[in-house]
Amino acid sequence: MNLLEMIVMIALVALTTMATRFAPFIIFKSDKAPPKFLGYLGRALPPAVFGMLVVYCLKSVSLLAFPFGLPELIGVVVVVCLHLIFRKMLVSIIGGTGVYLVLVNLVLI
């Protein structure tokens, strides 16, 4: 890839990113209420996405071979407990991921 192709590629990526950021403000004017389906999507999609992430992360866990899904189970429990205590998504995710990684790499070798 030569310099001109790199510049064109970077410009296209920048324009595409800017277009996706500015489109809602151009399409939905501030004087009118947005369509009801957007409100529904705003409420329904976040839990659905996190549900899909949980299924994706746990889909290949083997309950019949060592360590029998124990690190994953402990990680999920830590995430739930941290979220119930702190109500901060970032704390929950980082805490659960950290506990899982410690278990997998240092404890259950």
N, C-alpha and C positions, 0 to 999 in steps of 0.2 A: 504494500500500500504506500503510495507516494504522498508527498506533503499536501498536494491539492485534494486528493481523496480524503485524507484525514481531516482537513479543514471543512470540507463539505459534510462529512459524516458528523463531526462535532456540531456544526451549524444546524443540521437536520434534527439531531437529538435535542439540542437546546430549543429549537422552534417547537418541536413536538411537545416537549415538557411544558413550555410556556403556554401552548395552546390548551393543554389539558388543565392547567391551573386557572387560566382566564376564562375558559368556556362557560362555567356556571354563572359567572358575573355578567357575561354578555347575553346568555340565553335567558336567565331568570332575572328580570329587572327587580330592583328593590321595592318598587311601588306596588307590585303584585305578589300575592302569596304563591309559593311554589306548589306544584301539583301534589295531591295527597299521596300518590304512590311513592314519591321521594321521601316523605315523612315516614311511611311504612318501611321503606328500605333502610332508612337511617336507624330505625329501631330494631329491625329484624336481622340485618346482615352481620353486625358485630358478634352476637352470640352464635350465629350459624358458622361464621368463619372460625371462631375459636373451637367450636365443636368439631369441625372438620380437621383442625390442626391436632386436636387430641386424638381423634381416630387415626390420622395419618402417623402420628408419633408412636402410637401403641399397636399398630397393625402387625408388626413383625416380631412382637414379643413372644418368646417361646415359654410357655408355662410348664413344659415337660422336661426341659433341660436346665442344668445349673446356669444361672442363679434363680431360675423359676420366676422371672419377672419381678424380683424383689427390688432392684434399684429403681425400676420404673414406678412401681407401686409407692415406694417411699418418696420418690420425687413428686408424684401427684399429690400425696398426702401433705407434703411440705408446702406445695403451691397453694392448696386449699386452705391450710392453716394460716399461712402468711397473708393470704388475701382476706380471710375472716378477721385477722387481727389488725392489719394495717390499711386495708381497702385501697391499696396502691398496686396497680397491675404490674408496673415495672419491678417493684420489690418482690412480688410473688414469682414472676417469671425468672428473674435473676437468681433468687434464692433457691427455687426448685431446680433450676438448671445446674447451679453450683453444687448442690447436694448430690444430684444425680451423677455429675462428672466425678466428684470425689469418690463416690461409691464404686463407680465403674473402674476408675483408674488406680485408686489407691487401696480400697478395701477388698473388693471382690475381684481380685486379679485372676 
